[in-house]
Amino acid sequence: MDQEKKSERRKNEYGHGREITSCADLMECIDNVGFLPLLESGIAGYSADAMMAPDCRYRVLPDGGWEWPLWRWKGPAVTEGNCVYGKFFASKAGFVSREWWPDFCNWRRHANPMRSTGSDEGAIGEAILAALHEGGSMVSRDLRTACGMVGPKMRSRFDAYVSRLQMACRIVTEDFVYPLDKQGNEYGWGLSLFTTPEQLLGHEAMFCDRSPEKSLQRMVDHMQRLLPQASEKQILKLIK
């Protein structure tokens, strides 16, 4: 399939009239589709990475470094755009537009309730959220230290708890923090700066006047219109 036909196919399938060639395109695409996984989603061609123009894809540079515009753009898309970012799709990262966030959060919190504080998972979840409420926002290593999870093999366990809290829409990424070289230039993959959606968006932005079940059905109907080639099972795996 030539490039022109591929572009037309994306337009028909995803309602976005062009390939992503800039951060502005990325933000427009998120607004259009509502739910956009960053990388592979389980639905062919449906991710920010898959929609990137060929010359904007990941590439290794002659000096051994790398260039990946999507990785650079995800930060401004979060801080300047109209979306929320986190590990929302089968514990993989992606964007949810603020228009769809109330329904998404309404369903996810219903489907993933907080565990009892009498259980280890509940106690750790409460400790993580309490640390964020007190600190406002923290990168993972600081949040782990604040929760006292610094012992052997604690990092992977802590990361699993944070991923579950993101899937439950109780933690989101506010921005990305990068180390600086001697010249003051950012480098590396960056660290997520975590916060709660209430602190990032405000309590009013969390309000939804539908039942969780109606929110789910509304999202599924939207995704079925957006992705007619996807099965209901694929859509539910992405949304639920």
ABEGO torsion letter per residue (X at the ends): XBAAAAAAAAAAAAGBABBBABAAAAAAAAAAAGBBBABBAGBBGBBAAAABBAAABBBBBAAGBBBBAAAAAAAAAAAABBBBBEBABGGBBBBBBAAAAAAAAAAAAAABBBBBAABAAAAAAAAAAAAAAAAGBBBAAAAAAAAGBABBGAAAAAAAAAAAAAAAGABBBABBBBBBBAAGBBBEAEBBBBBBAAAAAEAAAABBABBAAAAAAAAAAAAAAABAABBAAAAAAAAX
